[in-house]
């Protein structure tokens, strides 16, 4: 389980301290077993819910498999998301459509450039970077205590 210090946005794991935006929320608590934290961020902010979610870095190894679990957890914890925003999040989480098993709706949806019309709200994944090497405003950095 990850412990987030809301005051400074720090997460302590052994001799490593990770820093995330203090408005981040940990998700998938049961999957944090000896793994580093990572950030999944909504591309567009949604009123009433955090934009940054802390997930185990192992979730990013197979993000397509974890996307539904992340979406379900967001819905469970912030169930008051307006239906239109929720639809955008669900569309943004849909990745890797299998052309052989996709239905008509999925095939049509794949042919539309949802990014151009801002219909979907993508989940963007970030792995931790050393604080000294991270670009400005990078959402997850770490330092090692010597």
N, C-alpha and C positions, 0 to 999 in steps of 0.2 A: 504494500500500500504506500502511496506517495503522500508525503506531508508537505503541504505548501504553506510557507510563511507569507500570509497576505500583506504584511507590513512592507516587506521589501521584495516580494516575489521570488524568494529563494527556496530551493529544494535541496536538502542535504542528503547525499548518498556516500557513505564512507568518508574518504578524504576529498571528495569532489562536491562543489556547490554549483548547482544549476540556477540560472536566473531566467525568469519568464515575466511577461507583463503581469502586474499584480491583480489584474482583472481576470486572469485565466482561471479555469475550473478543471480540476482533475476528473477524468472519465476512466471507465474500465478498471476500477480499483482491483478487481480480482485477477487481472492480467499482469500486474506489477510484481513480478517475481525475479529478483536479481537482474533487473534491466534498467537501462537509462531512460529518462523521460524524453519525450519529443513533443512537438506542438502540431496540432491540426487546427487550421484557422479557416473560418468562413471568409470567402473572398469579399463579400459585402456584409457590413454589420446588420444585425437584426435587432430591433428594439426589444428590450426585455430579456435578452440572453447574452452570454459572453461571446466574444468573437474568437477567442483562443481557448482551445481545449488541450489539456495535458494528457497524453496517452503514452503507453510504453513504446519504446523505440522498436521493439519487436513487431508491433502492429504495422509499422511502416514497411517492414520486409514484405508483407503481403497485404497492402492497403486495400486492394479490391475485395478481399475476403472480410476485412474489418469494417469497411464502410457501412454495411447494414447495421452492424452492432453499434457503431458510433451514432448513427441516425436514431436508432431505437432508444439509446440512452439519452440523447438530446430531447426526444419527444417525451420520454418518461419523466425527466427532471424539469423540463420547461414546457409543459403541456398547453400553455396558453399562447403558443405561437400562432399568429394569424394564418388561416388556411393557405392563403396565397404565398406567404413566406415559407411555410412548411413545404409546399409543392416545389418551390424553387430550390430548397435544401435537398429534397429527395431527388430531384432531377440532377442537381450538382453532384450527388453522391453516386449516381449511376455511371459506371465505367465498364469498358470492355464488353460490349454487346457481342454475343456469339451469333454470327450471321446465319448459322444453320438452325438455331433454336429460337431466334428472335421472332416475336409476333409482329403483326402489321404496325401496331402502335410504336413499338421499339424501333422498327426500321424507318418509319416516318420521322420519329424524334431524332434519330441519328443523322438524318439528311438535313436537318435544320441547324443553322449556326446559332445555337442558344447563347453563345458568348456575345455575338454581335448585337443581339437584341436584349441582352441582359435578363433572360428568362430564368436562367439557373444560377444557383449560388454554390460555386465549387468549394470543395474542401481542399485546402492546400497544406501539404505536409512539410515540416521542417525538422531536420535532425540537429542535434546540438553542435555548435561550433565553439572553439576556444574564444574567450572574450576578446583577446588581443587580435584575432583574425576575422572576427565577424563584422559584416557591414553595419553601418549605423541603423538602429532600430530593428536589427535582426531579433526575432521573437524568442530564441532560446540559446543562451550562451553558458559556458561553464568555466570555472577556475579550479585549480588543484591547490590544496593546502600542502605546503612543503614541511 
